[in-house]
């Protein structure tokens, strides 16, 4: 066996042992976004008013509309899954994928691939359903992976509370400072909870989905890994972007 072949096989084994689910979700979200009208890369969707109309129809088809979801209609019951892979704009996509990349790898490694994949989908689904139940009369469309990613953050807090997290806070002039994960994530959760009480009203962000997702992720990790010793690690994170509604 040549050295090149051996190196390739070693590299493949290294990749196959990595956070495959996390990377797959990131890849799928990026491809879906690039192929959709929100990316601006598909001339077929037109420009101006035509593009805005295409975006609205696209989000209504694949996103969650609370007023329809609570009726239990067949298509509407699937939208909490499809909405997890749809994003409203570039900032929404990149913010979510950065958080998933940073916090998803260690969480997936601890949970295992299959458990992590089911955890991600179920918690993401429940986060969007929870939002819809509280806002049952809303006709606004909800898209994005923030509910599921919030669940990953909640699980990370339980599994790796002492991991050192490099964070950029606007009120600290975006200076990169390192804090234990429990400080950063608890602070983040408090901000989401306060915003969900109405302080973030009109921002186009479904903060309640973040709260539901984070709580569900933390409780699952607490119940599933109560007897598991947490391991310190390192992660990097900027200030968060939330679940956007177009």
C-alpha positions in Angstrom: 0.0 0.0 0.0 1.4 3.4 -1.0 1.9 6.2 1.5 -0.6 8.3 -0.4 -3.3 5.6 -0.1 -2.5 5.0 3.6 -2.8 8.8 4.3 -6.1 8.9 2.4 -7.5 6.0 4.4 -6.3 7.5 7.6 -7.9 10.8 6.7 -11.2 9.1 5.8 -11.2 7.3 9.1 -10.6 10.6 10.9 -13.5 12.2 9.1 -15.8 9.3 9.6 -15.2 9.5 13.4 -16.1 13.2 13.4 -19.4 15.0 13.9 -21.0 13.6 10.8 -24.6 14.5 11.7 -23.7 18.1 12.6 -21.8 18.6 9.3 -24.6 16.9 7.3 -27.2 19.3 8.8 -25.0 22.3 8.0 -24.5 21.1 4.5 -28.2 20.4 3.9 -29.2 23.8 5.3 -26.7 25.6 3.1 -27.7 23.7 -0.1 -31.4 24.3 0.6 -30.7 28.0 1.1 -28.6 28.4 -2.0 -31.3 26.6 -4.1 -34.1 28.7 -2.7 -35.2 32.3 -3.5 -33.8 33.9 -0.4 -30.2 33.4 -1.5 -30.6 35.6 -4.6 -28.6 33.1 -6.7 -31.4 31.7 -8.8 -32.4 33.9 -11.7 -35.5 31.8 -12.2 -37.1 33.4 -9.2 -36.9 36.8 -10.9 -36.1 40.2 -9.3 -37.9 42.9 -7.4 -41.6 42.2 -6.7 -41.4 38.8 -8.4 -38.6 37.7 -6.1 -40.4 38.9 -3.0 -43.5 37.0 -4.1 -41.4 33.8 -4.7 -39.8 34.1 -1.3 -43.2 34.6 0.4 -44.7 31.5 -1.4 -41.6 29.5 -0.6 -41.7 30.3 3.1 -45.4 29.6 3.3 -44.9 26.2 1.7 -42.0 25.0 3.8 -42.3 27.1 7.0 -44.6 26.9 10.0 -47.8 28.9 10.1 -49.1 28.6 13.7 -52.7 29.2 12.7 -52.5 26.2 10.3 -50.4 24.0 12.5 -52.8 24.0 15.4 -55.6 22.8 13.1 -53.7 19.5 12.6 -53.8 19.6 8.8 -51.6 16.9 7.2 -49.2 19.2 5.4 -49.0 21.6 8.3 -47.9 18.8 10.7 -44.8 18.3 8.5 -43.7 21.9 8.4 -41.9 21.9 11.8 -39.5 19.4 10.2 -39.1 21.2 6.9 -38.8 24.6 8.5 -35.7 23.4 10.3 -33.8 23.5 7.0 -35.1 26.8 5.6 -33.6 30.2 6.5 -34.9 33.7 5.8 -31.6 35.4 4.8 -27.8 35.1 4.8 -27.4 36.5 8.3 -30.0 34.0 9.6 -28.3 31.1 7.9 -24.7 32.0 8.8 -25.5 32.8 12.5 -27.3 29.5 13.0 -24.7 27.4 11.2 -21.9 29.0 13.2 -23.6 28.1 16.5 -24.3 24.6 15.3 -20.7 24.1 14.2 -19.3 25.4 17.5 -21.6 23.6 19.9 -22.9 20.6 17.9 -19.7 18.7 17.5 -19.0 18.0 21.2 -22.7 17.4 21.9 -22.9 14.8 19.0 -19.8 13.1 20.2 -21.2 12.7 23.7 -24.7 11.6 22.7 -23.7 9.4 19.7 -24.8 10.0 16.1 -28.2 8.4 16.0 -29.3 9.7 19.4 -28.1 13.2 18.5 -29.9 13.2 15.1 -33.2 12.2 16.8 -32.6 14.7 19.6 -32.0 17.5 17.1 -35.1 16.7 15.0 -37.5 16.1 17.9 -36.4 19.1 19.9 -36.5 21.3 16.9 -40.0 20.1 16.1 -41.2 20.6 19.6 -39.7 24.1 19.8 -41.7 25.2 16.8 -44.8 23.5 17.9 -44.5 25.2 21.3 -44.2 28.6 19.7 -47.2 27.8 17.5 -49.4 26.7 20.4 -48.8 30.0 22.2 -49.3 32.1 19.1 -52.1 29.9 17.7 -53.8 32.8 15.9 -50.7 34.0 14.1 -50.5 33.8 10.3 -46.8 34.8 10.2 -44.4 32.2 8.8 -41.7 30.7 11.0 -38.5 29.2 9.5 -35.1 28.3 10.7 -33.1 25.9 12.8 -32.8 28.1 15.9 -35.2 26.0 17.9 -33.2 22.9 17.3 -29.8 24.7 17.8 -31.1 26.1 21.1 -31.7 22.6 22.2 -28.1 21.8 21.3 -27.0 24.8 23.5 -29.2 23.5 26.4 -27.6 20.0 26.1 -24.1 21.6 25.9 -24.8 23.5 29.1 -25.6 20.2 30.9 -22.9 18.2 29.4 -20.0 20.7 29.3 -20.8 23.5 31.9 -17.1 24.2 32.5 -15.9 24.3 28.9 -14.2 27.5 28.1 -16.2 29.5 25.6 -14.7 32.5 23.6 -17.5 35.0 23.3 -18.0 38.4 21.6 -20.4 40.7 23.4 -21.6 43.9 21.8 -21.6 45.8 25.1 -18.0 44.8 25.7 -17.0 46.2 22.3 -16.8 42.7 20.7 -13.6 41.9 22.6 -13.0 38.1 22.5 -13.2 37.0 26.1 -13.2 33.5 27.5 -15.8 32.4 30.0 -17.1 29.0 31.3 -20.0 27.8 29.2 -22.4 28.0 32.0 -22.0 31.7 32.3 -22.3 32.4 28.6 -25.3 30.0 28.0 -27.2 31.0 31.1 -26.8 34.6 30.1 -27.9 33.8 26.6 -31.0 31.9 27.9 -32.0 34.8 30.2 -31.9 37.2 27.2 -34.1 34.9 25.2 -36.5 34.5 28.1 -36.8 38.2 28.6 -37.3 38.8 24.9 -40.0 36.1 24.8 -41.9 38.1 27.5 -42.4 40.9 24.9 -39.2 42.9 25.2 -38.2 41.7 21.8 -41.6 42.2 20.2 -41.5 43.2 16.6 -37.9 42.0 16.0 -38.9 39.2 13.7 -37.3 36.6 16.1 -39.3 33.8 17.6 -37.6 34.0 21.1 -40.1 31.6 22.6 -38.9 28.8 20.2 -35.4 29.4 21.6 -36.7 29.1 25.2 -38.6 25.9 24.5 -35.7 24.4 22.5 -33.1 25.2 25.1 -35.2 24.0 28.0 -36.0 20.7 26.2 -32.4 20.2 25.3 -31.2 20.8 28.8 -33.8 18.5 30.4 -33.1 15.7 27.9 -29.4 15.8 28.6 -30.0 16.0 32.3 -32.3 12.9 32.2 -30.2 10.9 29.7 -26.7 11.7 31.1 -27.3 12.2 34.8 -24.7 9.6 35.7 -22.2 10.8 33.1 -19.3 12.9 34.2 -19.1 16.1 32.3 -15.9 16.8 30.4 -14.4 20.3 29.9 -13.7 21.4 26.4 -13.1 24.5 24.3 -15.5 26.3 22.1 -15.9 29.6 20.4 -19.1 31.6 20.0 -20.2 35.1 18.9 -23.3 36.9 20.0 -26.4 35.0 18.8 -28.8 35.4 16.0 -32.3 34.1 16.5 -35.1 32.4 14.7 -36.1 34.7 11.9 -39.5 35.2 10.4 -39.5 36.6 6.9 
